[in-house]
Amino acid sequence: MSTPKEDTSFWTKYKRFASTEILLYVIMIVGIILGIIIFS
């Protein structure tokens, strides 16, 4: 909280990677849920 400049730089650098990682995690979670439903 005392260093907003570092936070902003961190987010601006990793916005692209963050968006792609969120999409990958969502796809993995959905795949696991679908697998559990199918095999159950």
N, CA, C and O of each residue as an XYZ file, in Angstrom:
160
protein
N       0.837     -1.199      0.000
C       0.000      0.000      0.000
C       0.872      1.249      0.000
O       0.469      2.280     -0.537
N       2.050      1.172      0.589
C       2.918      2.352      0.671
C       3.679      2.563     -0.625
O       4.297      3.611     -0.809
N       3.647      1.565     -1.549
C       4.382      1.705     -2.804
C       3.435      1.460     -3.983
O       3.491      0.401     -4.608
N       2.570      2.425     -4.290
C       1.622      2.248     -5.406
C       2.331      2.226     -6.747
O       1.852      1.589     -7.686
N       3.464      2.909     -6.857
C       4.186      2.946     -8.134
C       4.636      1.535     -8.514
O       4.493      1.145     -9.672
N       5.170      0.771     -7.581
C       5.619     -0.587     -7.879
C       4.439     -1.466     -8.289
O       4.541     -2.271     -9.215
N       3.317     -1.300     -7.584
C       2.137     -2.097     -7.921
C       1.670     -1.790     -9.343
O       1.367     -2.700    -10.115
N       1.614     -0.498     -9.683
C       1.146     -0.130    -11.026
C       2.094     -0.687    -12.083
O       1.638     -1.227    -13.091
N       3.399     -0.568    -11.874
C       4.360     -1.079    -12.847
C       4.222     -2.605    -12.966
O       4.275     -3.158    -14.064
N       4.047     -3.269    -11.830
C       3.897     -4.730    -11.840
C       2.662     -5.125    -12.659
O       2.725     -6.026    -13.496
N       1.543     -4.443    -12.409
C       0.310     -4.785    -13.121
C       0.437     -4.462    -14.604
O      -0.005     -5.241    -15.449
N       1.041     -3.310    -14.931
C       1.168     -2.953    -16.348
C       2.056     -3.954    -17.077
O       1.829     -4.240    -18.253
N       3.069     -4.492    -16.388
C       3.962     -5.472    -17.018
C       3.269     -6.821    -17.176
O       3.445     -7.490    -18.195
N       2.490     -7.223    -16.188
C       1.929     -8.577    -16.198
C       0.435     -8.614    -16.524
O      -0.229     -9.618    -16.266
N      -0.098     -7.525    -17.090
C      -1.518     -7.557    -17.462
C      -1.758     -8.616    -18.529
O      -2.709     -9.393    -18.435
N      -0.890     -8.647    -19.553
C      -1.061     -9.636    -20.628
C      -0.953    -11.049    -20.077
O      -1.818    -11.886    -20.332
N       0.117    -11.317    -19.314
C       0.293    -12.664    -18.759
C      -0.829    -13.011    -17.788
O      -1.275    -14.157    -17.738
N      -1.283    -12.034    -17.022
C      -2.352    -12.288    -16.050
C      -3.626    -12.712    -16.775
O      -4.281    -13.673    -16.372
N      -3.980    -11.994    -17.849
C      -5.209    -12.331    -18.574
C      -5.108    -13.740    -19.146
O      -6.058    -14.516    -19.050
N      -3.956    -14.080    -19.745
C      -3.814    -15.415    -20.331
C      -3.826    -16.484    -19.240
O      -4.403    -17.555    -19.430
N      -3.191    -16.201    -18.092
C      -3.173    -17.188    -17.011
C      -4.573    -17.390    -16.456
O      -4.952    -18.521    -16.153
N      -5.359    -16.312    -16.315
C      -6.729    -16.452    -15.813
C      -7.532    -17.328    -16.768
O      -8.280    -18.201    -16.329
N      -7.383    -17.100    -18.069
C      -8.113    -17.912    -19.044
C      -7.696    -19.375    -18.937
O      -8.546    -20.265    -18.981
N      -6.391    -19.633    -18.796
C      -5.912    -21.012    -18.687
C      -6.481    -21.676    -17.435
O      -6.925    -22.823    -17.480
N      -6.465    -20.938    -16.302
C      -6.998    -21.517    -15.067
C      -8.482    -21.808    -15.198
O      -8.952    -22.850    -14.741
N      -9.227    -20.899    -15.816
C     -10.669    -21.122    -15.995
C     -10.904    -22.362    -16.850
O     -11.756    -23.191    -16.530
N     -10.142    -22.487    -17.942
C     -10.301    -23.660    -18.817
C      -9.972    -24.940    -18.057
O     -10.675    -25.941    -18.197
N      -8.903    -24.917    -17.251
C      -8.537    -26.104    -16.480
C      -9.630    -26.463    -15.486
O      -9.991    -27.633    -15.357
N     -10.163    -25.465    -14.781
C     -11.212    -25.726    -13.785
C     -12.445    -26.294    -14.474
O     -13.036    -27.264    -14.000
N     -12.831    -25.688    -15.593
C     -14.012    -26.181    -16.314
C     -13.774    -27.612    -16.791
O     -14.669    -28.453    -16.696
N     -12.581    -27.894    -17.302
C     -12.277    -29.243    -17.766
C     -12.343    -30.257    -16.638
O     -12.864    -31.358    -16.818
N     -11.812    -29.888    -15.463
C     -11.838    -30.811    -14.316
C     -13.288    -31.071    -13.902
O     -13.667    -32.212    -13.635
N     -14.098    -30.004    -13.850
C     -15.513    -30.162    -13.449
C     -16.227    -31.051    -14.450
O     -16.960    -31.959    -14.057
N     -16.025    -30.805    -15.739
C     -16.684    -31.618    -16.760
C     -16.218    -33.078    -16.650
O     -17.027    -33.995    -16.788
N     -14.929    -33.293    -16.406
C     -14.431    -34.654    -16.253
C     -15.072    -35.365    -15.070
O     -15.441    -36.536    -15.169
N     -15.204    -34.660    -13.955
C     -15.839    -35.267    -12.777
C     -17.276    -35.616    -13.081
O     -17.748    -36.691    -12.712
N     -17.984    -34.710    -13.756
C     -19.394    -34.974    -14.085
C     -19.510    -36.165    -15.027
O     -20.375    -37.022    -14.844
N     -18.646    -36.222    -16.031
C     -18.727    -37.313    -17.023
C     -18.399    -38.649    -16.359
O     -19.137    -39.621    -16.524
N     -17.285    -38.701    -15.603
C     -16.870    -39.973    -15.022
C     -17.728    -40.378    -13.839
O     -17.733    -41.540    -13.431
N     -18.454    -39.412    -13.290
C     -19.346    -39.767    -12.174
C     -20.701    -40.143    -12.752
O     -21.619    -40.480    -12.005
